[in-house]
Amino acid sequence: VLTLGRHAWSHPTAFIEAAAVHELHDEQAAADLRAWLEAVPAGLRPATARALLAWITAWTEPTDGADSVYLEAESLLRSGNRPRELAVVLESHAASLAARGLAEDAHRADAEAEAIYERLGALPALERLRGAGAQARTAAS
């Protein structure tokens, strides 16, 4: 557990915070989370923290190399058996792909996220993914 300002989170809990920050497009909060994660020496960061840092980096610094950073986060979450967090990252990656006109790749990432949410019984996430989020990604492609 690390402390950021007045908050102390475990890394899985920080994923929930990061998802909210991502949805709100709060650049300062994203920078604070990133700094909190980077304060831990790379060799001491658990896989969940490395995945979270990679995900935040991918959506706060969208570059041509963002896909490899998303894939790094996805790989760490797969190997760490963190399906909910993996689905959130896949959904974010799909939005990034769709925004760049890569509709087929975006659909694959969305489909995997949807399958995970279904398996977990995460109805609000399924509704979001199937509703406004999917419509926005379709419009971007």
C-alpha positions in Angstrom: 0.0 0.0 0.0 1.4 3.4 -1.0 0.2 6.9 -0.1 -0.7 9.7 -2.5 -1.5 12.9 -0.7 -4.1 11.9 1.9 -5.0 8.7 0.1 -3.5 5.2 0.7 -4.4 2.6 -1.9 -3.4 -0.9 -2.8 -2.6 -1.2 -6.5 -5.9 -3.0 -7.4 -7.8 -0.2 -5.7 -5.7 2.3 -7.5 -7.0 0.7 -10.8 -10.5 1.7 -9.8 -9.4 5.3 -9.1 -7.5 5.4 -12.4 -10.6 4.2 -14.3 -12.6 7.1 -12.8 -9.7 9.5 -13.7 -9.7 8.1 -17.2 -13.5 8.5 -17.6 -13.3 12.1 -16.3 -10.3 13.0 -18.4 -8.7 14.5 -15.3 -5.1 15.2 -16.4 -3.9 16.4 -13.0 -5.2 13.3 -11.2 -3.6 11.1 -13.9 -0.3 12.8 -13.4 -0.6 12.4 -9.6 -1.3 8.7 -10.0 1.6 8.3 -12.4 4.0 10.1 -10.1 2.8 7.9 -7.2 3.6 4.8 -9.2 6.9 6.1 -10.5 8.0 6.9 -7.0 8.5 3.2 -6.4 11.8 1.9 -8.0 11.0 -0.2 -11.1 12.5 -3.3 -9.6 10.2 -3.1 -6.6 6.9 -2.5 -8.5 4.5 -5.5 -8.4 3.0 -6.6 -11.7 -0.3 -4.8 -11.0 1.5 -1.5 -10.4 3.6 -2.0 -13.6 0.4 -2.7 -15.5 -1.4 0.4 -14.1 1.6 2.6 -14.9 1.7 1.2 -18.5 -2.0 1.8 -18.9 -1.8 5.4 -17.5 1.1 6.1 -19.8 -0.7 4.7 -22.8 -3.7 7.0 -22.4 -2.0 10.1 -21.2 0.7 10.1 -23.8 -1.0 8.8 -27.0 1.8 8.2 -29.5 2.5 5.8 -32.2 4.0 3.5 -29.6 0.9 3.5 -27.4 -0.2 0.1 -28.7 2.9 -1.6 -27.3 2.3 0.1 -23.9 -1.3 -1.0 -23.9 -0.2 -4.6 -24.8 2.4 -4.5 -22.0 -0.4 -3.6 -19.5 -2.7 -6.3 -21.0 0.0 -9.0 -20.8 0.8 -8.2 -17.1 -2.8 -8.3 -16.2 -3.4 -11.6 -18.0 -0.4 -13.2 -16.3 -1.5 -11.8 -12.9 -5.1 -13.1 -13.3 -6.7 -9.7 -13.0 -9.7 -10.0 -15.4 -11.6 -6.9 -14.4 -8.6 -4.7 -14.8 -7.7 -6.4 -18.0 -11.2 -5.7 -19.4 -10.9 -2.0 -18.4 -7.6 -1.7 -20.2 -8.9 -3.6 -23.3 -11.9 -1.2 -23.4 -9.5 1.8 -23.2 -7.2 0.3 -25.9 -10.3 -0.3 -28.1 -11.2 3.3 -27.9 -7.7 4.4 -28.8 -7.6 2.0 -31.8 -11.0 3.2 -33.0 -10.0 6.9 -32.7 -7.1 6.1 -35.0 -9.4 4.4 -37.5 -8.4 0.8 -36.7 -11.9 -0.5 -36.4 -11.2 -4.2 -36.8 -8.5 -4.2 -34.0 -10.8 -2.1 -31.8 -13.7 -4.6 -32.3 -11.4 -7.5 -31.2 -10.3 -5.6 -28.0 -14.0 -4.7 -27.3 -15.1 -8.3 -27.9 -12.5 -9.6 -25.4 -13.5 -7.0 -22.8 -17.2 -7.9 -23.4 -16.5 -11.6 -22.9 -14.6 -10.9 -19.6 -17.4 -8.6 -18.3 -20.0 -11.3 -19.2 -18.0 -14.0 -17.4 -17.7 -11.7 -14.3 -21.3 -10.7 -14.4 -20.3 -7.1 -14.6 -23.6 -5.7 -15.8 -22.9 -2.0 -15.5 -19.7 -2.4 -17.5 -21.5 -4.5 -20.1 -24.1 -1.8 -20.5 -21.5 0.9 -20.8 -19.5 -1.1 -23.4 -22.5 -2.0 -25.4 -24.1 1.4 -25.2 -22.5 4.8 -25.5 -18.9 3.5 -25.5 -19.5 1.3 -28.5 -21.4 4.0 -30.3 -18.6 6.5 -29.8 -16.0 3.9 -31.1 -18.2 3.2 -34.1 -18.6 6.9 -34.9 -14.8 7.3 -34.7 -14.1 4.5 -37.2 
